[in-house]
Amino acid sequence: MVYYEQYFDIGEAIAREKQIKAGSRQKKIDLINSFNREWRDLFDQL
């Protein structure tokens, strides 16, 4: 896992997931790069 967002409200989380999925591949790459430029595995940080 190289990117994640935390939400307390499931409705907000689902809406955000749909928003991200609707974006272009480049927008997704840019989002990951803004959060985790090295693309490190973030699973252990959860």
N, C-alpha and C positions, 0 to 999 in steps of 0.2 A: 504494500500500500504506500503510495507516494503523496497522497493528498486526502484530507478529510475535513469535514466541518461538523461541529457539534450543535445540536438543537435540543431544547427541552420540550418543544411542541412538535409532535409527529406531523401535523399538517404543514408546518413551516418547512420541515425537513423534506417532505415529499415534493412540495412546491419548488424548493431549491434544486432538488435532484432533477426534476423535469426541466427546469431552466438550464441547468448545466448540460443535460443530454441534448437539448435542442440547439445548443451552440455548435459552432464549427470545431473541427479537430484542432485548428490553430488556437482558437480561444481557450480550449481545454489545456493545451500545452502551455500557453501563456499563464493560465491560472495556476498550474502546477509550478511553473518556474518562479512565479511571484511568491509562492509559499515555501517551496523546497527546491531551490536551484540545483542542488546536487542530485536530486531524485533519490535520496536515501530512503530506505525502507523505514516507515514510521510506525509499524505495527506495535513495537515495544513501548512506544510513547503513549499509547491509549490509556 
